[in-house]
């Protein structure tokens, strides 16, 4: 489980950023190479969305996608945050407040609960928000 104090130095990344980083053939792969030197926070939602995209859109073999994602989850620099009913509740509140889709809201709730401060995405609609807040926690949304 993620350590809330430690995670302020970790980056939150959207699924599209993770996919671009992992897939050398992705058109935005070059923009994500710098992530190799940074610690990121992963959640079940991001991992499973990435699996779906790698297998069904990028046409990776399911075994390769699963192995690559498990390696990312196991990387000691990275943090993995679990999702609880509290995360789901926060996600629903964020979805309503910021007019987010359910998965985006759940990703952000997971990061806010882990005290992550920065979230990188290619998603133009999310970038327009610039910042989301839940309680005393906030998440700054940045372009890659």
N, C-alpha and C positions, 0 to 999 in steps of 0.2 A: 504494500500500500504506500502511496506517496506521503512524504513528510511535508507538511504545509510550510514549514520554515524554509526548507531546502528548495522547494519548487519555485520560489521567486526567481531563481536564476535559470530555471528551465523555460523553454519556449513551448507554447501551445501551437500545434499545427493542425490545419484543416486536412481533411481526407485528400483533397486534390493536391495539396502540397506534399503529403507523404507519398502519394502515387507518383508524382513527378520526380521526387527524389529517388525512389526505388527503381523506377523504370527508365533505364538509359535511353530508350527509344522515344520517350515522352518529349514533346516539343518544348516543354518548360524545364527539362532536366537540368540544363546549364544554370538556370536561375536558382536552383536548389542545392547546388554542390556545397555551398558554404555551411549547410546544415551538418555536414560530416564532423565538424569541429564543435558542435553544440549539443547539449542535452535537451531532449524533448520530453513532453508528457504525452502518453498514449492512453486511450480509453477503449473499452470494448466496441463502442460505436464507430470510432475512427478505424480500428483494426478490421472490423467486419465490412465496413463500407469499402475500405481499400482492397480487401480480398475480392469483393464483388466486382469492383472496377478492374482489377488486374486480371481476373479470370474471364469475365464476360465481355469486357470492352477491349482490354489490351491483349486478350487471348493467351495469357500465361497458362501453363499447366497448373491445375489446382494444387498439386503437391509442391511445386516451386513457390507459388504464391504463399501457401501456408507456411512453408519452411522459412521464407524470407521475412514474413511478418512475425513469426515466433522468434526469429533472431533479433529483430528490432525490439520486441518486448523483453527479451532476455538481456539486452545490452545494459551493462551495469551503469552506464552514464544516464540512461533514460529512466523515467519514472512511469509507472503504470498505475492509473487510478481506477478503482472499482466504482461501480454505480450501485446505489442503494435506493430505497424508496424515497429517502430524503433528496437524492439527486434527481429522481424523477419528478418530485413535487417542485423543486426549484426550476427544473427545465420547463415544466408546464407554466409556471409563473413568468419565466423569461419569454416563452413563446407568446403569451398573451400581451405582455408589456411591450415587447419590441417587435411584435408581428413576425416572429420567426417560424420556420418550419420545425417540426418536432425533432428531427435528428440534429439540426444545427443548435437548437435550444438545449438538447441533452448534452452535446459536446461542450457547449459553453458552461453549462451548469457543472459538469465534471471538472472543468478547469478552474472555475471560480471556487468550487469546494476544496480544491487542492492548492489554492492561493497562488495560482499562476497569474502573471501580470500581463504577458504579451501573447497575442494570438495572430498567427500569420495565415493568410488565405489569398486565393485568387478570386474569390466570390465577390463580385461588385456590390451586390445588395448588402452583404455583411460589412464590406468596407465603408459603405455609407453611414453605418451606425457609429463608427469610430471608437465607441466605448460602450460596454454594458456593465451594469452594476447589479449586485444582489446583496442586500444587507450592507456590510462594510467592505465587501470584496468588490473589486472592479477588474475588468479585463479590457486592455487596449487592443483594438483590432487594427492590424497593419498589413499593407500590401507586401508581397514578397519582392 
